[in-house]
Amino acid sequence: MWLMLDTIIDRAVISQLDNDTVLFVLGDHGMTSTGDHGGDSFDELDATLFVYSPSVISDTVPQQVSRFFISMCFVKFLV
């Protein structure tokens, strides 16, 4: 499933991006291994953030980002 999704995203989206474009893919919440979501467990509160650009946008790659920091990231790329 993930390999298929990776292929679709690569062919349909990433390969079409201009060098001055940044792609953000994010979720608003996570999910437990049993499919529960919307609760207050770590698995339900943790969400994925994927950022991609054909150009280098940063020399560092953070492993964790606070959800409050995300809005500042959007502002940086919109200005």
N, CA, C, O and CB atoms as a CASP TS submission, in Angstrom:
PFRMAT TS
TARGET T0000
AUTHOR 0000-0000-0000
METHOD Language model
MODEL 1
PARENT N/A
ATOM      1  N   MET     1       0.823  -1.208   0.000  1.00  0.00           N
ATOM      2  CA  MET     1       0.000   0.000   0.000  1.00  0.00           C
ATOM      3  C   MET     1       0.858   1.259   0.000  1.00  0.00           C
ATOM      4  O   MET     1       0.646   2.152  -0.821  1.00  0.00           O
ATOM      5  CB  MET     1      -0.931   0.005   1.208  1.00  0.00           C
ATOM      6  N   TRP     2       1.852   1.343   0.938  1.00  0.00           N
ATOM      7  CA  TRP     2       2.679   2.550   1.011  1.00  0.00           C
ATOM      8  C   TRP     2       3.514   2.717  -0.239  1.00  0.00           C
ATOM      9  O   TRP     2       3.707   3.839  -0.707  1.00  0.00           O
ATOM     10  CB  TRP     2       3.583   2.507   2.236  1.00  0.00           C
ATOM     11  N   LEU     3       4.019   1.612  -0.795  1.00  0.00           N
ATOM     12  CA  LEU     3       4.813   1.696  -2.018  1.00  0.00           C
ATOM     13  C   LEU     3       3.970   2.235  -3.155  1.00  0.00           C
ATOM     14  O   LEU     3       4.449   3.039  -3.955  1.00  0.00           O
ATOM     15  CB  LEU     3       5.391   0.326  -2.389  1.00  0.00           C
ATOM     16  N   MET     4       2.712   1.803  -3.239  1.00  0.00           N
ATOM     17  CA  MET     4       1.818   2.295  -4.271  1.00  0.00           C
ATOM     18  C   MET     4       1.566   3.788  -4.075  1.00  0.00           C
ATOM     19  O   MET     4       1.587   4.554  -5.039  1.00  0.00           O
ATOM     20  CB  MET     4       0.492   1.513  -4.258  1.00  0.00           C
ATOM     21  N   LEU     5       1.328   4.204  -2.834  1.00  0.00           N
ATOM     22  CA  LEU     5       1.094   5.613  -2.547  1.00  0.00           C
ATOM     23  C   LEU     5       2.330   6.438  -2.868  1.00  0.00           C
ATOM     24  O   LEU     5       2.215   7.527  -3.429  1.00  0.00           O
ATOM     25  CB  LEU     5       0.694   5.805  -1.082  1.00  0.00           C
ATOM     26  N   ASP     6       3.511   5.936  -2.520  1.00  0.00           N
ATOM     27  CA  ASP     6       4.760   6.629  -2.855  1.00  0.00           C
ATOM     28  C   ASP     6       4.890   6.819  -4.362  1.00  0.00           C
ATOM     29  O   ASP     6       5.284   7.890  -4.824  1.00  0.00           O
ATOM     30  CB  ASP     6       5.969   5.849  -2.317  1.00  0.00           C
ATOM     31  N   THR     7       4.564   5.792  -5.118  1.00  0.00           N
ATOM     32  CA  THR     7       4.661   5.865  -6.578  1.00  0.00           C
ATOM     33  C   THR     7       3.692   6.891  -7.134  1.00  0.00           C
ATOM     34  O   THR     7       4.054   7.672  -8.014  1.00  0.00           O
ATOM     35  CB  THR     7       4.391   4.496  -7.205  1.00  0.00           C
ATOM     36  N   ILE     8       2.471   6.900  -6.637  1.00  0.00           N
ATOM     37  CA  ILE     8       1.468   7.860  -7.106  1.00  0.00           C
ATOM     38  C   ILE     8       1.905   9.282  -6.784  1.00  0.00           C
ATOM     39  O   ILE     8       1.846  10.159  -7.646  1.00  0.00           O
ATOM     40  CB  ILE     8       0.092   7.567  -6.470  1.00  0.00           C
ATOM     41  N   ILE     9       2.344   9.517  -5.548  1.00  0.00           N
ATOM     42  CA  ILE     9       2.777  10.866  -5.160  1.00  0.00           C
ATOM     43  C   ILE     9       3.979  11.290  -5.988  1.00  0.00           C
ATOM     44  O   ILE     9       4.050  12.439  -6.425  1.00  0.00           O
ATOM     45  CB  ILE     9       3.120  10.923  -3.654  1.00  0.00           C
ATOM     46  N   ASP    10       4.930  10.382  -6.214  1.00  0.00           N
ATOM     47  CA  ASP    10       6.113  10.726  -6.995  1.00  0.00           C
ATOM     48  C   ASP    10       5.746  11.072  -8.430  1.00  0.00           C
ATOM     49  O   ASP    10       6.192  12.099  -8.941  1.00  0.00           O
ATOM     50  CB  ASP    10       7.114   9.577  -6.976  1.00  0.00           C
ATOM     51  N   ARG    11       4.966  10.265  -9.078  1.00  0.00           N
ATOM     52  CA  ARG    11       4.624  10.486 -10.491  1.00  0.00           C
ATOM     53  C   ARG    11       3.652  11.640 -10.697  1.00  0.00           C
ATOM     54  O   ARG    11       3.799  12.415 -11.642  1.00  0.00           O
ATOM     55  CB  ARG    11       4.031   9.228 -11.078  1.00  0.00           C
ATOM     56  N   ALA    12       2.671  11.756  -9.827  1.00  0.00           N
ATOM     57  CA  ALA    12       1.617  12.740 -10.029  1.00  0.00           C
ATOM     58  C   ALA    12       1.930  14.101  -9.434  1.00  0.00           C
ATOM     59  O   ALA    12       1.396  15.113  -9.890  1.00  0.00           O
ATOM     60  CB  ALA    12       0.349  12.234  -9.450  1.00  0.00           C
ATOM     61  N   VAL    13       2.796  14.141  -8.413  1.00  0.00           N
ATOM     62  CA  VAL    13       3.013  15.406  -7.714  1.00  0.00           C
ATOM     63  C   VAL    13       4.478  15.822  -7.740  1.00  0.00           C
ATOM     64  O   VAL    13       4.819  16.842  -8.338  1.00  0.00           O
ATOM     65  CB  VAL    13       2.533  15.299  -6.277  1.00  0.00           C
ATOM     66  N   ILE    14       5.338  15.053  -7.106  1.00  0.00           N
ATOM     67  CA  ILE    14       6.729  15.460  -6.916  1.00  0.00           C
ATOM     68  C   ILE    14       7.458  15.696  -8.235  1.00  0.00           C
ATOM     69  O   ILE    14       8.199  16.670  -8.370  1.00  0.00           O
ATOM     70  CB  ILE    14       7.464  14.414  -6.115  1.00  0.00           C
ATOM     71  N   SER    15       7.255  14.827  -9.186  1.00  0.00           N
ATOM     72  CA  SER    15       7.964  14.987 -10.463  1.00  0.00           C
ATOM     73  C   SER    15       7.490  16.212 -11.239  1.00  0.00           C
ATOM     74  O   SER    15       8.148  16.630 -12.192  1.00  0.00           O
ATOM     75  CB  SER    15       7.784  13.741 -11.319  1.00  0.00           C
ATOM     76  N   GLN    16       6.356  16.790 -10.844  1.00  0.00           N
ATOM     77  CA  GLN    16       5.798  17.957 -11.531  1.00  0.00           C
ATOM     78  C   GLN    16       6.133  19.291 -10.863  1.00  0.00           C
ATOM     79  O   GLN    16       5.761  20.345 -11.379  1.00  0.00           O
ATOM     80  CB  GLN    16       4.310  17.814 -11.621  1.00  0.00           C
ATOM     81  N   LEU    17       6.833  19.263  -9.719  1.00  0.00           N
ATOM     82  CA  LEU    17       7.088  20.492  -8.963  1.00  0.00           C
ATOM     83  C   LEU    17       8.178  21.344  -9.602  1.00  0.00           C
ATOM     84  O   LEU    17       9.192  20.830 -10.076  1.00  0.00           O
ATOM     85  CB  LEU    17       7.477  20.155  -7.534  1.00  0.00           C
ATOM     86  N   ASP    18       7.953  22.641  -9.606  1.00  0.00           N
ATOM     87  CA  ASP    18       8.988  23.587 -10.022  1.00  0.00           C
ATOM     88  C   ASP    18      10.028  23.694  -8.917  1.00  0.00           C
ATOM     89  O   ASP    18       9.749  23.334  -7.774  1.00  0.00           O
ATOM     90  CB  ASP    18       8.378  24.985 -10.348  1.00  0.00           C
ATOM     91  N   ASN    19      11.218  24.182  -9.235  1.00  0.00           N
ATOM     92  CA  ASN    19      12.287  24.308  -8.247  1.00  0.00           C
ATOM     93  C   ASN    19      11.957  25.276  -7.126  1.00  0.00           C
ATOM     94  O   ASN    19      12.545  25.182  -6.048  1.00  0.00           O
ATOM     95  CB  ASN    19      13.549  24.744  -8.918  1.00  0.00           C
ATOM     96  N   ASP    20      11.033  26.206  -7.346  1.00  0.00           N
ATOM     97  CA  ASP    20      10.695  27.178  -6.306  1.00  0.00           C
ATOM     98  C   ASP    20       9.404  26.818  -5.560  1.00  0.00           C
ATOM     99  O   ASP    20       8.772  27.686  -4.957  1.00  0.00           O
ATOM    100  CB  ASP    20      10.560  28.562  -6.920  1.00  0.00           C
ATOM    101  N   THR    21       9.017  25.546  -5.601  1.00  0.00           N
ATOM    102  CA  THR    21       7.804  25.078  -4.948  1.00  0.00           C
ATOM    103  C   THR    21       8.142  24.213  -3.740  1.00  0.00           C
ATOM    104  O   THR    21       9.094  23.433  -3.774  1.00  0.00           O
ATOM    105  CB  THR    21       6.933  24.297  -5.935  1.00  0.00           C
ATOM    106  N   VAL    22       7.360  24.352  -2.673  1.00  0.00           N
ATOM    107  CA  VAL    22       7.498  23.505  -1.491  1.00  0.00           C
ATOM    108  C   VAL    22       6.174  22.777  -1.298  1.00  0.00           C
ATOM    109  O   VAL    22       5.109  23.395  -1.285  1.00  0.00           O
ATOM    110  CB  VAL    22       7.887  24.345  -0.211  1.00  0.00           C
ATOM    111  N   LEU    23       6.252  21.454  -1.149  1.00  0.00           N
ATOM    112  CA  LEU    23       5.078  20.619  -0.932  1.00  0.00           C
ATOM    113  C   LEU    23       4.978  20.272   0.547  1.00  0.00           C
ATOM    114  O   LEU    23       5.934  19.767   1.137  1.00  0.00           O
ATOM    115  CB  LEU    23       5.141  19.331  -1.798  1.00  0.00           C
ATOM    116  N   PHE    24       3.825  20.542   1.146  1.00  0.00           N
ATOM    117  CA  PHE    24       3.541  20.166   2.536  1.00  0.00           C
ATOM    118  C   PHE    24       2.424  19.130   2.521  1.00  0.00           C
ATOM    119  O   PHE    24       1.374  19.355   1.918  1.00  0.00           O
ATOM    120  CB  PHE    24       3.142  21.420   3.407  1.00  0.00           C
ATOM    121  N   VAL    25       2.644  18.005   3.177  1.00  0.00           N
ATOM    122  CA  VAL    25       1.606  16.999   3.367  1.00  0.00           C
ATOM    123  C   VAL    25       1.546  16.733   4.864  1.00  0.00           C
ATOM    124  O   VAL    25       2.547  16.345   5.466  1.00  0.00           O
ATOM    125  CB  VAL    25       1.896  15.671   2.539  1.00  0.00           C
ATOM    126  N   LEU    26       0.379  16.939   5.470  1.00  0.00           N
ATOM    127  CA  LEU    26       0.281  16.766   6.910  1.00  0.00           C
ATOM    128  C   LEU    26      -1.075  16.222   7.310  1.00  0.00           C
ATOM    129  O   LEU    26      -2.067  16.357   6.593  1.00  0.00           O
ATOM    130  CB  LEU    26       0.542  18.078   7.618  1.00  0.00           C
ATOM    131  N   GLY    27      -1.084  15.604   8.478  1.00  0.00           N
ATOM    132  CA  GLY    27      -2.325  15.107   9.045  1.00  0.00           C
ATOM    133  C   GLY    27      -2.711  15.937  10.251  1.00  0.00           C
ATOM    134  O   GLY    27      -1.863  16.581  10.869  1.00  0.00           O
ATOM    135  N   ASP    28      -3.992  15.922  10.587  1.00  0.00           N
ATOM    136  CA  ASP    28      -4.441  16.695  11.744  1.00  0.00           C
ATOM    137  C   ASP    28      -4.444  15.868  13.022  1.00  0.00           C
ATOM    138  O   ASP    28      -4.609  16.417  14.112  1.00  0.00           O
ATOM    139  CB  ASP    28      -5.828  17.250  11.492  1.00  0.00           C
ATOM    140  N   HIS    29      -4.263  14.548  12.905  1.00  0.00           N
ATOM    141  CA  HIS    29      -4.167  13.688  14.084  1.00  0.00           C
ATOM    142  C   HIS    29      -3.604  12.347  13.668  1.00  0.00           C
ATOM    143  O   HIS    29      -3.534  12.023  12.482  1.00  0.00           O
ATOM    144  CB  HIS    29      -5.548  13.515  14.770  1.00  0.00           C
ATOM    145  N   GLY    30      -3.206  11.575  14.657  1.00  0.00           N
ATOM    146  CA  GLY    30      -2.699  10.238  14.401  1.00  0.00           C
ATOM    147  C   GLY    30      -3.784   9.195  14.604  1.00  0.00           C
ATOM    148  O   GLY    30      -4.972   9.516  14.648  1.00  0.00           O
ATOM    149  N   MET    31      -3.358   7.924  14.730  1.00  0.00           N
ATOM    150  CA  MET    31      -4.299   6.836  14.885  1.00  0.00           C
ATOM    151  C   MET    31      -3.603   5.684  15.598  1.00  0.00           C
ATOM    152  O   MET    31      -2.411   5.453  15.393  1.00  0.00           O
ATOM    153  CB  MET    31      -4.863   6.388  13.515  1.00  0.00           C
ATOM    154  N   THR    32      -4.339   4.967  16.427  1.00  0.00           N
ATOM    155  CA  THR    32      -3.775   3.806  17.103  1.00  0.00           C
ATOM    156  C   THR    32      -3.719   2.625  16.138  1.00  0.00           C
ATOM    157  O   THR    32      -4.277   2.680  15.042  1.00  0.00           O
ATOM    158  CB  THR    32      -4.602   3.446  18.358  1.00  0.00           C
ATOM    159  N   SER    33      -3.046   1.567  16.553  1.00  0.00           N
ATOM    160  CA  SER    33      -2.935   0.377  15.704  1.00  0.00           C
ATOM    161  C   SER    33      -4.290  -0.309  15.497  1.00  0.00           C
ATOM    162  O   SER    33      -4.443  -1.112  14.576  1.00  0.00           O
ATOM    163  CB  SER    33      -1.943  -0.610  16.317  1.00  0.00           C
ATOM    164  N   THR    34      -5.264   0.000  16.344  1.00  0.00           N
ATOM    165  CA  THR    34      -6.601  -0.573  16.189  1.00  0.00           C
ATOM    166  C   THR    34      -7.556   0.349  15.436  1.00  0.00           C
ATOM    167  O   THR    34      -8.733   0.028  15.272  1.00  0.00           O
ATOM    168  CB  THR    34      -7.179  -0.897  17.546  1.00  0.00           C
ATOM    169  N   GLY    35      -7.050   1.491  14.981  1.00  0.00           N
ATOM    170  CA  GLY    35      -7.858   2.405  14.174  1.00  0.00           C
ATOM    171  C   GLY    35      -8.548   3.508  14.943  1.00  0.00           C
ATOM    172  O   GLY    35      -9.257   4.320  14.348  1.00  0.00           O
ATOM    173  N   ASP    36      -8.357   3.559  16.274  1.00  0.00           N
ATOM    174  CA  ASP    36      -8.961   4.642  17.052  1.00  0.00           C
ATOM    175  C   ASP    36      -8.241   5.951  16.755  1.00  0.00           C
ATOM    176  O   ASP    36      -7.033   5.973  16.522  1.00  0.00           O
ATOM    177  CB  ASP    36      -8.911   4.326  18.569  1.00  0.00           C
ATOM    178  N   HIS    37      -8.998   7.035  16.767  1.00  0.00           N
ATOM    179  CA  HIS    37      -8.406   8.356  16.575  1.00  0.00           C
ATOM    180  C   HIS    37      -9.277   9.401  17.260  1.00  0.00           C
ATOM    181  O   HIS    37     -10.453   9.168  17.541  1.00  0.00           O
ATOM    182  CB  HIS    37      -8.242   8.679  15.065  1.00  0.00           C
ATOM    183  N   GLY    38      -8.676  10.555  17.520  1.00  0.00           N
ATOM    184  CA  GLY    38      -9.417  11.626  18.169  1.00  0.00           C
ATOM    185  C   GLY    38      -9.321  11.622  19.681  1.00  0.00           C
ATOM    186  O   GLY    38      -9.900  12.491  20.335  1.00  0.00           O
ATOM    187  N   GLY    39      -8.607  10.670  20.252  1.00  0.00           N
ATOM    188  CA  GLY    39      -8.452  10.608  21.702  1.00  0.00           C
ATOM    189  C   GLY    39      -7.236  11.376  22.171  1.00  0.00           C
ATOM    190  O   GLY    39      -6.721  12.240  21.461  1.00  0.00           O
ATOM    191  N   ASP    40      -6.775  11.056  23.378  1.00  0.00           N
ATOM    192  CA  ASP    40      -5.657  11.801  23.937  1.00  0.00           C
ATOM    193  C   ASP    40      -4.397  10.948  24.141  1.00  0.00           C
ATOM    194  O   ASP    40      -3.483  11.375  24.846  1.00  0.00           O
ATOM    195  CB  ASP    40      -6.068  12.407  25.247  1.00  0.00           C
ATOM    196  N   SER    41      -4.331   9.757  23.542  1.00  0.00           N
ATOM    197  CA  SER    41      -3.106   8.961  23.627  1.00  0.00           C
ATOM    198  C   SER    41      -2.053   9.538  22.681  1.00  0.00           C
ATOM    199  O   SER    41      -2.383  10.277  21.753  1.00  0.00           O
ATOM    200  CB  SER    41      -3.389   7.467  23.286  1.00  0.00           C
ATOM    201  N   PHE    42      -0.799   9.202  22.918  1.00  0.00           N
ATOM    202  CA  PHE    42       0.269   9.725  22.070  1.00  0.00           C
ATOM    203  C   PHE    42       0.033   9.364  20.606  1.00  0.00           C
ATOM    204  O   PHE    42       0.186  10.212  19.726  1.00  0.00           O
ATOM    205  CB  PHE    42       1.629   9.189  22.534  1.00  0.00           C
ATOM    206  N   ASP    43      -0.337   8.118  20.341  1.00  0.00           N
ATOM    207  CA  ASP    43      -0.549   7.690  18.950  1.00  0.00           C
ATOM    208  C   ASP    43      -1.654   8.481  18.268  1.00  0.00           C
ATOM    209  O   ASP    43      -1.601   8.698  17.057  1.00  0.00           O
ATOM    210  CB  ASP    43      -0.883   6.210  18.902  1.00  0.00           C
ATOM    211  N   GLU    44      -2.657   8.915  19.032  1.00  0.00           N
ATOM    212  CA  GLU    44      -3.755   9.685  18.462  1.00  0.00           C
ATOM    213  C   GLU    44      -3.416  11.162  18.311  1.00  0.00           C
ATOM    214  O   GLU    44      -3.980  11.847  17.458  1.00  0.00           O
ATOM    215  CB  GLU    44      -4.985   9.532  19.316  1.00  0.00           C
ATOM    216  N   LEU    45      -2.507  11.649  19.128  1.00  0.00           N
ATOM    217  CA  LEU    45      -2.118  13.060  19.052  1.00  0.00           C
ATOM    218  C   LEU    45      -0.966  13.309  18.079  1.00  0.00           C
ATOM    219  O   LEU    45      -0.835  14.404  17.532  1.00  0.00           O
ATOM    220  CB  LEU    45      -1.730  13.557  20.425  1.00  0.00           C
ATOM    221  N   ASP    46      -0.135  12.292  17.867  1.00  0.00           N
ATOM    222  CA  ASP    46       1.017  12.414  16.979  1.00  0.00           C
ATOM    223  C   ASP    46       0.543  12.405  15.527  1.00  0.00           C
ATOM    224  O   ASP    46      -0.297  11.586  15.155  1.00  0.00           O
ATOM    225  CB  ASP    46       2.036  11.269  17.232  1.00  0.00           C
ATOM    226  N   ALA    47       1.072  13.300  14.713  1.00  0.00           N
ATOM    227  CA  ALA    47       0.672  13.377  13.303  1.00  0.00           C
ATOM    228  C   ALA    47       1.903  13.530  12.424  1.00  0.00           C
ATOM    229  O   ALA    47       2.956  13.984  12.873  1.00  0.00           O
ATOM    230  CB  ALA    47      -0.306  14.554  13.068  1.00  0.00           C
ATOM    231  N   THR    48       1.753  13.147  11.184  1.00  0.00           N
ATOM    232  CA  THR    48       2.853  13.193  10.234  1.00  0.00           C
ATOM    233  C   THR    48       2.923  14.548   9.548  1.00  0.00           C
ATOM    234  O   THR    48       1.900  15.162   9.247  1.00  0.00           O
ATOM    235  CB  THR    48       2.709  12.086   9.199  1.00  0.00           C
ATOM    236  N   LEU    49       4.143  15.001   9.308  1.00  0.00           N
ATOM    237  CA  LEU    49       4.403  16.194   8.510  1.00  0.00           C
ATOM    238  C   LEU    49       5.494  15.833   7.514  1.00  0.00           C
ATOM    239  O   LEU    49       6.597  15.457   7.912  1.00  0.00           O
ATOM    240  CB  LEU    49       4.820  17.423   9.409  1.00  0.00           C
ATOM    241  N   PHE    50       5.200  15.944   6.226  1.00  0.00           N
ATOM    242  CA  PHE    50       6.153  15.667   5.162  1.00  0.00           C
ATOM    243  C   PHE    50       6.346  16.956   4.383  1.00  0.00           C
ATOM    244  O   PHE    50       5.378  17.547   3.905  1.00  0.00           O
ATOM    245  CB  PHE    50       5.665  14.499   4.232  1.00  0.00           C
ATOM    246  N   VAL    51       7.597  17.396   4.251  1.00  0.00           N
ATOM    247  CA  VAL    51       7.913  18.617   3.510  1.00  0.00           C
ATOM    248  C   VAL    51       8.916  18.249   2.434  1.00  0.00           C
ATOM    249  O   VAL    51       9.921  17.595   2.713  1.00  0.00           O
ATOM    250  CB  VAL    51       8.473  19.745   4.451  1.00  0.00           C
ATOM    251  N   TYR    52       8.643  18.672   1.191  1.00  0.00           N
ATOM    252  CA  TYR    52       9.535  18.338   0.081  1.00  0.00           C
ATOM    253  C   TYR    52       9.675  19.534  -0.840  1.00  0.00           C
ATOM    254  O   TYR    52       8.717  20.268  -1.081  1.00  0.00           O
ATOM    255  CB  TYR    52       9.014  17.113  -0.700  1.00  0.00           C
ATOM    256  N   SER    53      10.884  19.720  -1.352  1.00  0.00           N
ATOM    257  CA  SER    53      11.154  20.717  -2.371  1.00  0.00           C
ATOM    258  C   SER    53      12.275  20.200  -3.263  1.00  0.00           C
ATOM    259  O   SER    53      13.220  19.591  -2.762  1.00  0.00           O
ATOM    260  CB  SER    53      11.527  22.089  -1.735  1.00  0.00           C
ATOM    261  N   PRO    54      12.195  20.426  -4.568  1.00  0.00           N
ATOM    262  CA  PRO    54      13.295  20.038  -5.444  1.00  0.00           C
ATOM    263  C   PRO    54      14.586  20.786  -5.096  1.00  0.00           C
ATOM    264  O   PRO    54      15.681  20.302  -5.384  1.00  0.00           O
ATOM    265  CB  PRO    54      12.918  20.296  -6.901  1.00  0.00           C
ATOM    266  N   SER    55      14.461  21.953  -4.485  1.00  0.00           N
ATOM    267  CA  SER    55      15.616  22.749  -4.076  1.00  0.00           C
ATOM    268  C   SER    55      15.882  22.526  -2.593  1.00  0.00           C
ATOM    269  O   SER    55      14.976  22.159  -1.845  1.00  0.00           O
ATOM    270  CB  SER    55      15.387  24.256  -4.372  1.00  0.00           C
ATOM    271  N   VAL    56      17.116  22.744  -2.170  1.00  0.00           N
ATOM    272  CA  VAL    56      17.452  22.638  -0.752  1.00  0.00           C
ATOM    273  C   VAL    56      16.822  23.820  -0.018  1.00  0.00           C
ATOM    274  O   VAL    56      17.045  24.975  -0.381  1.00  0.00           O
ATOM    275  CB  VAL    56      19.005  22.603  -0.537  1.00  0.00           C
ATOM    276  N   ILE    57      16.033  23.521   1.018  1.00  0.00           N
ATOM    277  CA  ILE    57      15.400  24.592   1.788  1.00  0.00           C
ATOM    278  C   ILE    57      15.971  24.694   3.192  1.00  0.00           C
ATOM    279  O   ILE    57      15.714  25.667   3.902  1.00  0.00           O
ATOM    280  CB  ILE    57      13.902  24.372   1.859  1.00  0.00           C
ATOM    281  N   SER    58      16.745  23.690   3.596  1.00  0.00           N
ATOM    282  CA  SER    58      17.361  23.709   4.919  1.00  0.00           C
ATOM    283  C   SER    58      18.513  22.723   4.948  1.00  0.00           C
ATOM    284  O   SER    58      18.490  21.700   4.264  1.00  0.00           O
ATOM    285  CB  SER    58      16.327  23.373   6.022  1.00  0.00           C
ATOM    286  N   ASP    59      19.528  23.044   5.752  1.00  0.00           N
ATOM    287  CA  ASP    59      20.663  22.129   5.917  1.00  0.00           C
ATOM    288  C   ASP    59      20.416  21.101   7.007  1.00  0.00           C
ATOM    289  O   ASP    59      21.173  20.138   7.130  1.00  0.00           O
ATOM    290  CB  ASP    59      21.923  22.909   6.233  1.00  0.00           C
ATOM    291  N   THR    60      19.368  21.289   7.798  1.00  0.00           N
ATOM    292  CA  THR    60      19.069  20.373   8.892  1.00  0.00           C
ATOM    293  C   THR    60      17.675  19.779   8.713  1.00  0.00           C
ATOM    294  O   THR    60      16.802  20.393   8.100  1.00  0.00           O
ATOM    295  CB  THR    60      19.179  21.094  10.251  1.00  0.00           C
ATOM    296  N   VAL    61      17.480  18.595   9.248  1.00  0.00           N
ATOM    297  CA  VAL    61      16.183  17.930   9.180  1.00  0.00           C
ATOM    298  C   VAL    61      15.749  17.587  10.601  1.00  0.00           C
ATOM    299  O   VAL    61      16.288  16.656  11.199  1.00  0.00           O
ATOM    300  CB  VAL    61      16.246  16.647   8.282  1.00  0.00           C
ATOM    301  N   PRO    62      14.777  18.328  11.155  1.00  0.00           N
ATOM    302  CA  PRO    62      14.329  18.015  12.513  1.00  0.00           C
ATOM    303  C   PRO    62      13.544  16.711  12.535  1.00  0.00           C
ATOM    304  O   PRO    62      12.806  16.409  11.597  1.00  0.00           O
ATOM    305  CB  PRO    62      13.471  19.158  13.073  1.00  0.00           C
ATOM    306  N   GLN    63      13.700  15.949  13.594  1.00  0.00           N
ATOM    307  CA  GLN    63      12.966  14.689  13.727  1.00  0.00           C
ATOM    308  C   GLN    63      11.591  14.904  14.354  1.00  0.00           C
ATOM    309  O   GLN    63      10.678  14.103  14.154  1.00  0.00           O
ATOM    310  CB  GLN    63      13.770  13.696  14.565  1.00  0.00           C
ATOM    311  N   GLN    64      11.451  15.990  15.114  1.00  0.00           N
ATOM    312  CA  GLN    64      10.164  16.316  15.708  1.00  0.00           C
ATOM    313  C   GLN    64       9.908  17.804  15.535  1.00  0.00           C
ATOM    314  O   GLN    64      10.828  18.617  15.619  1.00  0.00           O
ATOM    315  CB  GLN    64      10.119  15.916  17.206  1.00  0.00           C
ATOM    316  N   VAL    65       8.650  18.154  15.293  1.00  0.00           N
ATOM    317  CA  VAL    65       8.261  19.554  15.143  1.00  0.00           C
ATOM    318  C   VAL    65       7.006  19.778  15.973  1.00  0.00           C
ATOM    319  O   VAL    65       6.046  19.014  15.871  1.00  0.00           O
ATOM    320  CB  VAL    65       8.021  19.930  13.635  1.00  0.00           C
ATOM    321  N   SER    66       7.011  20.806  16.783  1.00  0.00           N
ATOM    322  CA  SER    66       5.834  21.150  17.570  1.00  0.00           C
ATOM    323  C   SER    66       4.719  21.603  16.638  1.00  0.00           C
ATOM    324  O   SER    66       4.966  22.321  15.669  1.00  0.00           O
ATOM    325  CB  SER    66       6.162  22.250  18.609  1.00  0.00           C
ATOM    326  N   ARG    67       3.496  21.186  16.931  1.00  0.00           N
ATOM    327  CA  ARG    67       2.371  21.590  16.077  1.00  0.00           C
ATOM    328  C   ARG    67       2.194  23.103  16.058  1.00  0.00           C
ATOM    329  O   ARG    67       1.634  23.642  15.103  1.00  0.00           O
ATOM    330  CB  ARG    67       1.079  20.926  16.553  1.00  0.00           C
ATOM    331  N   PHE    68       2.660  23.801  17.097  1.00  0.00           N
ATOM    332  CA  PHE    68       2.557  25.254  17.135  1.00  0.00           C
ATOM    333  C   PHE    68       3.587  25.914  16.228  1.00  0.00           C
ATOM    334  O   PHE    68       3.420  27.067  15.830  1.00  0.00           O
ATOM    335  CB  PHE    68       2.723  25.754  18.559  1.00  0.00           C
ATOM    336  N   PHE    69       4.648  25.190  15.901  1.00  0.00           N
ATOM    337  CA  PHE    69       5.694  25.703  15.035  1.00  0.00           C
ATOM    338  C   PHE    69       5.296  25.623  13.558  1.00  0.00           C
ATOM    339  O   PHE    69       5.831  26.358  12.728  1.00  0.00           O
ATOM    340  CB  PHE    69       6.986  24.938  15.270  1.00  0.00           C
ATOM    341  N   ILE    70       4.371  24.744  13.241  1.00  0.00           N
ATOM    342  CA  ILE    70       3.994  24.512  11.845  1.00  0.00           C
ATOM    343  C   ILE    70       3.445  25.771  11.193  1.00  0.00           C
ATOM    344  O   ILE    70       3.793  26.069  10.050  1.00  0.00           O
ATOM    345  CB  ILE    70       2.965  23.396  11.755  1.00  0.00           C
ATOM    346  N   SER    71       2.596  26.517  11.892  1.00  0.00           N
ATOM    347  CA  SER    71       2.030  27.730  11.293  1.00  0.00           C
ATOM    348  C   SER    71       3.111  28.741  10.968  1.00  0.00           C
ATOM    349  O   SER    71       3.002  29.460   9.975  1.00  0.00           O
ATOM    350  CB  SER    71       1.000  28.358  12.227  1.00  0.00           C
ATOM    351  N   MET    72       4.159  28.811  11.787  1.00  0.00           N
ATOM    352  CA  MET    72       5.267  29.722  11.482  1.00  0.00           C
ATOM    353  C   MET    72       6.020  29.267  10.236  1.00  0.00           C
ATOM    354  O   MET    72       6.507  30.096   9.467  1.00  0.00           O
ATOM    355  CB  MET    72       6.232  29.816  12.677  1.00  0.00           C
ATOM    356  N   CYS    73       6.116  27.970  10.034  1.00  0.00           N
ATOM    357  CA  CYS    73       6.774  27.440   8.825  1.00  0.00           C
ATOM    358  C   CYS    73       6.003  27.848   7.580  1.00  0.00           C
ATOM    359  O   CYS    73       6.605  28.251   6.584  1.00  0.00           O
ATOM    360  CB  CYS    73       6.893  25.897   8.894  1.00  0.00           C
ATOM    361  N   PHE    74       4.670  27.749   7.622  1.00  0.00           N
ATOM    362  CA  PHE    74       3.868  28.152   6.474  1.00  0.00           C
ATOM    363  C   PHE    74       4.061  29.626   6.155  1.00  0.00           C
ATOM    364  O   PHE    74       4.186  29.999   4.989  1.00  0.00           O
ATOM    365  CB  PHE    74       2.398  27.861   6.729  1.00  0.00           C
ATOM    366  N   VAL    75       4.086  30.461   7.180  1.00  0.00           N
ATOM    367  CA  VAL    75       4.269  31.892   6.971  1.00  0.00           C
ATOM    368  C   VAL    75       5.604  32.168   6.303  1.00  0.00           C
ATOM    369  O   VAL    75       5.686  33.007   5.405  1.00  0.00           O
ATOM    370  CB  VAL    75       4.175  32.646   8.298  1.00  0.00           C
ATOM    371  N   LYS    76       6.650  31.474   6.729  1.00  0.00           N
ATOM    372  CA  LYS    76       7.973  31.670   6.151  1.00  0.00           C
ATOM    373  C   LYS    76       7.969  31.414   4.649  1.00  0.00           C
ATOM    374  O   LYS    76       8.570  32.170   3.887  1.00  0.00           O
ATOM    375  CB  LYS    76       8.986  30.760   6.832  1.00  0.00           C
ATOM    376  N   PHE    77       7.303  30.365   4.228  1.00  0.00           N
ATOM    377  CA  PHE    77       7.299  30.016   2.806  1.00  0.00           C
ATOM    378  C   PHE    77       6.314  30.825   1.987  1.00  0.00           C
ATOM    379  O   PHE    77       6.434  30.876   0.763  1.00  0.00           O
ATOM    380  CB  PHE    77       6.991  28.566   2.643  1.00  0.00           C
ATOM    381  N   LEU    78       5.347  31.457   2.626  1.00  0.00           N
ATOM    382  CA  LEU    78       4.376  32.264   1.901  1.00  0.00           C
ATOM    383  C   LEU    78       4.845  33.690   1.679  1.00  0.00           C
ATOM    384  O   LEU    78       4.351  34.375   0.783  1.00  0.00           O
ATOM    385  CB  LEU    78       3.073  32.275   2.637  1.00  0.00           C
ATOM    386  N   VAL    79       5.790  34.141   2.484  1.00  0.00           N
ATOM    387  CA  VAL    79       6.248  35.540   2.382  1.00  0.00           C
ATOM    388  C   VAL    79       7.325  35.663   1.338  1.00  0.00           C
ATOM    389  O   VAL    79       7.837  36.758   1.105  1.00  0.00           O
ATOM    390  CB  VAL    79       6.771  36.053   3.734  1.00  0.00           C
TER
END
